[in-house]
Amino acid sequence: MFDVVIAGCGPTGAMLAAELRLHNVRVLVLEKEPEPASSFVRIVSLHLRSLEILAMRGLLDRFLERGRQRPVGGSFAGIPKPTPEGLDSDYTSLLGIPQPIVEDLLRDHAIGLGAQVRPGCAVTGLEQDDEGVTVELAGGERLRSRYLVGCDGARSTVRKLLGVGFPGEPSRNDTLMGEMAAAAPPEEIAAKVAEIRETDKVFSFGPFGEGIYRVVIPVTGRSEGPPTIDDFAQQLRVIARTDFGVHSPRWLSRFGDATRLAERYRTGRVLLAGDAAHIHPPAGGQGLNLGLQDAVNLGWKLAAQVRGRAPGTLLDTYHAERHPVAADVLDNTRAQVALASGEPGAQAVRRLLTELMDINEVNRRLIEKITAIGIRYDLGPGPDLLGRRLRDLDLAQGRLYDHLREGRGLVLDRTGRLTADGWTDRVGFVADATAALDVPALLVRPDGHVAWVGEHQQDLDDHLTRWFGEPVARGEKEPAGIGE
């Protein structure tokens, strides 16, 4: 009997497993692939909010060592603008890093915290009842857990077994992406690429070191199966009237432009996260980041449910908070895809938006969307700070993110009158917190979002109960989860 079984050990599944293990939840991660992906796979961009999340869990330095930083400016639809002024984050650069490295680091992090990972195990069936979920694997093995989370990608078996609708738009066109060598002179390639990109904002053929080029080619229509180097050469001849002598591919991939959002993220004891819950074109590079945010939003809530500390509606706030965020990402990717079109109307809108983005506030608002630092969960009436995430504030006792490493909540008190007694097993407390925020006191959730702003003890107690359950009476023992 496991507390939680996770289907899929990609970035979302691995991050969720680690978040659960911070609370001693017994976790098993099932990965259908028997071996990790090749070392040569596309570079992904970790956005500002993802860098903050990694910093909150003490992981950021490991990622910075393996990636390459680039300015965040120009992230929206590839419109070349500088990094906007006034971003509310300690980070102003994205981190480009190979996806397999992200997966390796997060998987190692989860295993280091005690998660069990079983490769070569595909989920083929599930049944749930009032006590838990029975998971059936290829080969007939059956496992029992209290909860199951499908982090098994766009073609999620868990989502299909649940019968959860996945409405949206199907793929209409492909994009080819890969890394390969080219025989043509670099100056010839650069001149032709500059010419093409005057009207085609998706096409890219850029140097990637030591004679290797990173290639992105839009294709009209859909094809099935993995692409070949001949597919790239043929499409290059269509767009550039030359194939640049491409050869020796390091990796090749094909993806469509489907845009879909699961109707619900929770069905009883089964939940969805990452690409199992939402898919969209890669405009702005938001997909992996969106999944990491899902995991950090869900982890502490599901752990509280397992350990018997969750208020009755806590787990439902996962869908209530994350579903609208994904819907907004789908909309901004639709907009970016439209802006990349070569049609005259789309190009006119692109020129207009390019002009408007010279206004710093417009540029900043769009970058906040792409990088997820502008998210504000609807937690009810209150000041604008309520529901927003906090940057890494300098406190009287260290920095904010240092206090969030264990996945606990945190009270920041400037009044000198408040206490979190009764919740100290789940919530930390920093007195004389900071003058950086012009508020008396804050309650910060384990995911770094503000759950309460105020100054009165009873009000704080009510919100501690709302998010972290009933207080522990003096001498009472915290209920143990199965993972203990």
N, C-alpha and C positions, 0 to 999 in steps of 0.2 A: 504494500500500500504506500504510494507516494502522495505527498501533498499536492504537487502540481507536475503534470507531464506537459512538456512543450514540444510541439511538432515543428522541427526546423531549427538548425543551428547556424543560420545566417546572423548578420549583425543584430537584428531585432530579437531573435530567440536567445542568443548568447547574452545580450544586455539584460533581457528580462530575467534569465536564470541567475545572473549575478545580483540583480536587485532583490530577488527573492531570498537568495542566500544571505544577504545582509541581515535578514530577520530569521535565520535558522529554519527556513522552510525547506523541506526535503524535495529536491527537484531532479527530475530526469528529463534530459533533452534527447529527442530522437531525430537523427539526421538520415535521410534516405540515401544520400550519396555516401559510398564507402570510403572515399578519399577526399581531402580538401581540393579546392580548385587549383588550376595551374597558377604558377607564380606570375605569369604574364596575362593579366586581366586588366580591364580598363581602370583608369584613374578615376576616383570619385572625389568630390569636394565635401569636406566636413565644414559645415557652416558655423556661424558665430554661436548659435544656441547649442549646437553639438559640442563645440569646444568648451563652452561653459559647463555642460553636463559632464564631460570628461574631467574637467577641473574639479567639479563638485565631488567626484568619486576618486580623486587622486591619481587619475590615469593620463592626464594630458601630456606630461613629459614623454611618456612612452610613444605617443603618437607623433609628437613634434619631431622626435628623432628620426622617424621613418618617412616623413612627408616633406612637402615643399610648400611654403606659404606664398600666396599671391594676393594682391589687393582685392577687396570685396567689391570695389567699383566695377561697373560693367556687367554685373550678374543678371540684370533683368533684360531678357530678350537680346542679350549681347550688345546692347546700346552702349557705346563707349563713353562712359562718364566716370569722373573720379570718385573715390570713396567720399560719401557725404559727410559733412560736419555734423557733430552732435549725436553720433550713435551712442546709445546707452549700453555700452559694453566695454570691457577691458581689451577686447580683440577687434582688430580692424582688417584682418586678413582671413581668407579661407585657407584651408589646408588640403592640398592635393595629395592623395595617398592611394596606392593600389588597394582595391577592395579586398583581395585575399589577405593583405596585411591587417586591415581592419578586422576581418573575421578571425584571424589567428590571435590577435591581441585580446579581443573580447572573449573568445572561447577560452584562452588561457586564464583570463581574469575570472571567468565563471568557475572553471575547474579549480583554480587556486582557492576560491571561496567554498568549495565543497560540492559543486554541482556535478552530477553524473552525466556524461555524454556518451551515447551509443551510436556510432556511425553505421551505415548500411541497414537502417531500420525504417521501413516505410509504413506509415499508418494506412490501413485499408478499411477500417470500420470503427464505429464508436456507438456506445449506448450509454445513456445517462439516466440516473434515478435520483431520488431525494438525498442519497448519501454520497454519491460520487459518479465517476465516469469509468466505464470499461473500454479500453482501447485495444483494438485488434491490429496486429502487425502482419505484414506479408510473411507467409510461412505458418500462420495460425496462432502464434503466441498471443496471449491476452494479458494485459496489464490493468491494474486498478489504481485510480488516483482520485483525489477529491475534486480536482479541477483539471481541465485540459485547455491549453492555449494554442491556437493554430497560428504559427509564424512561418508557414510553409509556402509562401510566395504567391505569385499572381494566379497560378493554377491550383490554389489551395485545395487539397483533398478534404481537409477539415471543414472548410466552408461549404463545399459541395455536399458532404455527408450531412451537414446540418440543414441543408436546403435553404440557406440564406441567399436572398436575391443579391445580384451584383449588377445593378443597372448602370447605364452609361452609354458611351459610344464605342463600337467595335473598332479594331484597327482597320484603317483604310490604306495607309501607306507605310512603307518600311524606311528605316534608316540603317545603313551599313556603317559599322564602326570597327576599327582595328589598328594594329601597328604593323608596319612593314617597311622594307627597304625600297628604294627607288633608284633607277639608273639615270634618270634625267638630271642635268645640272641644277644645283640649288637655285641659281638666279632665274632659270627658266621656270621652275616650279613656282617660285615666289611671285613672279610677274603674272602668271596665269591665274594663280589663286586670288591675287588682288583684283584682277579683272572680274572673276566669277563672283566674288563676294560683294561687288557693288550692287548686285541684284539678288543673290542667293545667300541669305544670312545663316543658313544651316551648314552649308558646305564648308569643310575645313580640311586642309592638307598641310599640317605644320610640322616642323622639325622637332624631334624628340630625343636628340642626342645620338652621336656615333652613326650617322647615316640612316637612322630610323625616323619614320614619319608617323604621326598620329593622324588618322584619316577618318572623316565623317562625311558620308555621302547620302543625301536624301534620294529616295527611290519612289516613283509613282507606282502604286499597286502593292500587293502583298505576295510574298512567297513563303514557302514552308521549308524547314530544315536549316541546318547551319550553312553559312555562306562559304564560298571558296575564293581563292585569289582571282580566279577568272571572273567571278561575279563583280569583284571590285574593278578589275580592268575594264570590263564591258561597260559598267556604269560610268567610269571615268571618261571613257571615249564618248559617251552620250553627252556628258556635261562639259568636259574640258576639251573635247576633240583630240585627246591624247591620253594614254594610260600611264604616262610618266615612267614606263618600264618597271612597274611595281613587281616585287618578288620577295621571297623569303619572309612570309608573314610570321609574326610572333604570336598573335592571336587575332581572331576574327569573330565578329558577332553581328547579329541582326535583331532589331527590336521594332515593334510596331508602335502605333500612336493611340492605342486603346486608352480610354479614360473611363474608369468605373469606380464606384464607391459602394461598399457593402451596406445593405439596408439597416443592419444592426451589428454591433460589435460584441453583444453578449446574448447567448441563448442558454438560459439556466446556468449550468456549471461549465459551459464551454465558451471561450472568448476568442476573438480574432485580433491580430496586430500586424503591423507592417504591410507588406504587399498583399497579404491575404485579405486585408481589409480595404485596400485602395491601390489603384494603379493609374498612372498618367504618363504622358511623354516626359522625357528627361530634361525638358527646358528648365534651366536654373539649377539643375542638379539637386533636387529636393527629396527624392524618394528615400534614400537610405537615411537621411536626417529625420524625415518624418517618422520612420520606423523606430529610430532610437528614442525619439520623444514619446511615442506610444509606450515603449517599454518602461521608461522612467515614470510616466504617469500611472501606469497600471501596477507596477511592481509593489509599491508600498501598500496600495489598496488591497490587492489580492493577498498579500502577506497578512494584513490585518484581518481579513476574512478567514483565512486558514487558522490563525491563532486565536480566533474568538474575540477579537477586540474591535472589529469593524462595526460602526453604526449601521443600522439597517439598510440605508440607501447608499452607502459609500461606494460599493462596487459599481453601482449604476452610474456614478458620476464619470466613470471612464468613458462610456459612450457619449454622455452628455457633453463632455469637454472636448474629446478628441474627434468626434464625427464632424462637428462644424469646422474644425481646423483643417481636416482633410478636404472638406468641400471647398474651402477657400483656396487650398493649394491646387485642386483640380481646376478651379476657375482661373487662377493666375497662369497656370500652364497652358490652358486653352488660349488665353490672351497672348501669351508669348509665341505660341505656334502660329496664331493668326498674324502676328507682327512680322514673322519670318517669311511669310508668303511673298512671292514675287508679283502678285496681282497689284494693279495700280491703286485700288482703294486701300489695300493693306499697307502699301508703301507710303501712301499719303498720311495714314494714321501714324505710322512709324515716324515719319518726319515731324509730325505735330508733337508726338510724345517726346521725341528727342529734344525738341525745343523746350517743352515744359520741364523736362528733367534738368534744365539749367537752373531751375528754382531749387535750392537746396532741400526745402521741405518736401517737395515732390520726389526727388531722388532718394531722400532718406526713407520716406514712407514705403517706396517700392523695395528698397534693400531690406527694410525691416520685415516685409512680407517674405521675401526669399529666404532670409536667414533665421526667421522665426523668433526674433527678439521682440517683435511687436505684438505677440499673442497676448490677449487678455481673456481669461476664462470668465464666464458669466457666473459670478458667485453671489449675485444679488446686489441690492443697492449699497452704495458706499463710495468712498473716494476713488479716483482714477487708479490709484496704486493697487487697489483690491483686485486680485486675480492675475496681476502681472508677475513676471519673474523678476528677481533682483540680480543686479550685477554683483560681482565679488567685492562687497563693501569691506573697507578697513574698519574693524571694530576695536574697541578697547582691549579685547582679548583675542588677538589674532585676526584672521580674515574670515568672512562669512562662509565661504565654501569649505574651509577647513572644518567648520562645525557641522557640515552636512555630509561628511564622508561616510558615516555609518548608516545613512538613509533614515535618520530620525528627523522629526520636526524641530523647530527652534523658536523660542520666544526671545525677541529683542526688546529690552525694557529700558527706557530712558527716564521713567518716572521715579524709580526707586521704591515703588509701593507694590509691585505685582509679584506673583509667584506662579509656578507651574507644579506645585506639590500635588501629588496624586497621578501625575502623568510622566514622572521622571524616567520611567522605563521606556517611554516612547518619544519624549520631547526634551530637548536640551534648553538651557536658559543662559542668557548673557545679559548681565546687568550693566548699566551705564554704557549701553551698546554703541551708539554712534551719533554724531551730530550731522552726518551726511544726509540723513532723512529728517525732514521737518515734521515728524509725527511723534506722539508720545511712546507708542509701543506697536510691535508687529508680531504676528504669528506667521511663521514661514513653514510651508509644507516640505516634506522630504524631496519633492521635485523642484524646489526653489521658488515656487509661486506663493504670493502673499495670500493668506487665508483670512486675515483679520487685521484691522487697523483701529486702535482705540486707546483707552486709558483706564477703564474700570474693570475691577477684578471679576465681577459677576459676568460681565460681557465676555471677558477672556475665557472664563470657565465654560460658558455656553459654547463657544467656538471650539475649544479644546475637545469638548464632548462630541460636537458635531463631526469633527474630523478624525479624532483619535479614540473615541469611545469613552466609556465611563471611567472615572478615576479609580485608582487602586487605593483602598483604605489602608491605613497604617497597619502593617503586619500581614496584609493579604499578599498572597503569592500570585504572580502573573500566571495565567493559564498556559500550559505547555502545548505546543503544536506537535504534530506527528513527527516533525523533523528533529525534535529534541532527543 
